[in-house]
Amino acid sequence: MFDCMKACLDLSKLCATEYVTSSRMVTTKPCWIFDIVISPTDADNKSIAYMRNGEIATSDILMNFSARYSHPLQAACLPMYFNKGLYVELNTNVVGVTVQYLIETD
């Protein structure tokens, strides 16, 4: 059991973690997304964020998240592979998105 925990912690050391506060490209390289947390701004309205497979705002949406202020969203069922890089798009009522990812190496 401890070997599994150590492997998980070692993997976490290799990951990059960023807090994104405006829509932007996070990486141009293929990557695995391990964790996403959305921080909503408004208690009454739905917050929306998209994880796009690519470098620009028109890249294909692979993940579409919505959350409410009283229930910030942490993504489940990860990791997920983005083969063209990662663009995070923040839409309505989102303060920011924390994303943890691992860039694929050859």
C-alpha positions, 0 to 999 in steps of 0.5 A, a space after each residue: 500500500 505504501 508503494 502505491 501512495 509513494 508512486 502517487 506522491 512522486 507523480 504529483 511532484 512531476 505535475 504542474 499546477 496553475 491557477 487560471 484567472 482569465 481564458 488562456 492557453 495553459 500549454 501547447 504540448 500534449 498533456 494529462 489533466 489530473 485535477 480541476 477545481 472551479 471557483 465560482 463568483 456568484 451564489 445565485 448563478 451557474 459558473 461555466 468553464 471549458 477545457 479545450 483540446 488545443 491552443 486557441 479559444 475555438 479548439 474542441 471542447 473536451 470538458 465542460 464544467 458548471 458549478 455553483 458558489 455553494 458547491 465549488 466543483 472538483 472534477 472526477 474521473 480523471 486523468 484525461 488526455 489532451 493531445 493538442 495542448 490545453 486552453 482553459 476558457 472561463 465563462 460566466 461567474 468564474 473567479 478562476 480554475 486550478 488545473 493540475 496537469 502532466 506534460 507528455 514526454 517522449 
